[in-house]
Amino acid sequence: MPKIYLIDVTNRDGVQTARLGLSKLEKTMINLYLDEMGIFQSEFGFPTTRHEQYYLQANLELARLGILKHIVLGGWIRAIVEDVELAFKQVPAIKHLNLSISTSSQMIDGKFKGRKTKEDVISEMTEALDAALAHGAESVGINAEDASRTDLDYLVKYGRAAKAHGAARLRYCDTLGYDNPFSIYETARTLAQKVELPIELHCHGDLGMAVGNSIAGAKGAIDGGQDAYINTTLNGIGERAGNADLVSVILAVTKSKDFNEKYQLAGDIKLSQAWRLAQYAAYAFGVDIPLNQPGVGKNCFAHASGIHADGVLKDPQNYELYGFEELGRGEPLIVDTGREICAGQYSGISGFRYMVDKMSKNTPETISLPESKEKANEILELVRYANVEAHKPLVEDELKFICRFPEISRQLLTMTPLE
């Protein structure tokens, strides 16, 4: 039976959100958390963007070393040969790509302004796909941007051309959140049947249906005989009204009525990591989790009504569809209200050594600074630079990462502006 794979696009689509962004260290931490959660793939960035190249190389090195154990790291580029060439020039070790081009008449007429025809779009896409595979790419997904406003017969033709040239899957982009669960189900099923490639669902929330559309589209793809790949972001953060939220998608697949009996997630998804991951994303982006966010919002397990409180105390299943423990919630948050030593862009070595010693006592893994003052100061310097880039205090996991992997951290913090 085909299955549902999760591809998180926070580090590509999420960081394109107006007014928001992530440091390269924060993007790396998200990849590590996604890997621990069991997510199939992270669309981890833009290999044609110069300031991304060292970050991308560093994360590929983490995968080579087995620090990122299972997650696939995929880059996003435009479906043109020039982007393929630049991607492999800047990030030679990259093995997984998604190539994107607009397919709707609206975009071809209104965006390309007569410079491309529908045949040109297919020709450019296949040429870029051929080039990526010739460079040694192990998997290449082909994106149809604005697919939900694209003529279906043309979309089938586009998808078949992609398959003929070796594409791994077809990404159906509901770029403007235009679809509804009924329309996307029929379209995804038709594409799965006629193109005979796995269908990837990329849904936006402009009409508030990103999660519902993702689930319905996945159902359509599987009913059409193909695997489904759902694109998600952490806490639903994405362009305009956002993307399908990762935790909400997992809950919808695994907890909604009768769905999981036939339509199942691939891999070993650890829902217990949800709370930790959502909290980190909220801190990194500087955007609070909404009170009513499924699974991780403050009010998800809060009961004020007397009838509800009485019922949930008698049996939680009376008013809770799933347990808070399943999401990794329930542990008390400890806030130190006494003396606190923070790491910042002006920290000194004695204060930083004190922090590392304190962290080491609270973790099963050994975290320590080198005895050499010179080596210890080198790590402190990386911490200073990380604070400069993040513009906020580093969390404990970030500090531990820098202590454990100083050379990779140095790569993450390195940028070379144009001369």
Secondary structure, DSSP 4 states (H G I P E B T S, - for coil): ---EEEEE-TTTTGGGSTT----HHHHHHHHHHHHHHT-SEEEEE-TTSGGGHHHHHHHHHHHHTTSS-S-EEEEEEESSHHHHHHHHHH-TT--EEEEEEE-SHHHHHHTSTTS--HHHHHHHHHHHHHHHHHTT-SEEEEEEETGGGS-HHHHHHHHHHHHHTT-SEEEEEETTS---HHHHHHHHHHHHHHH-S-EEEEEB-TTS-HHHHHHHHHHHHHHTTS-EEEEEBGGG--STT-B-BHHHHHHHHHHSTTGGGTS-BSS---GGGHHHHHHHHHHHHT-PPPTT-TTTSTTTT---SHHHHHHHHH-GGGT-SS-GGGGT--SPPP---S------TT--HHHHHHHHHHHHHTSSS-----SSHHHHHHHHHHHHHHHHHHSSPPPHHHHHHHHH-HHHHHHHT------
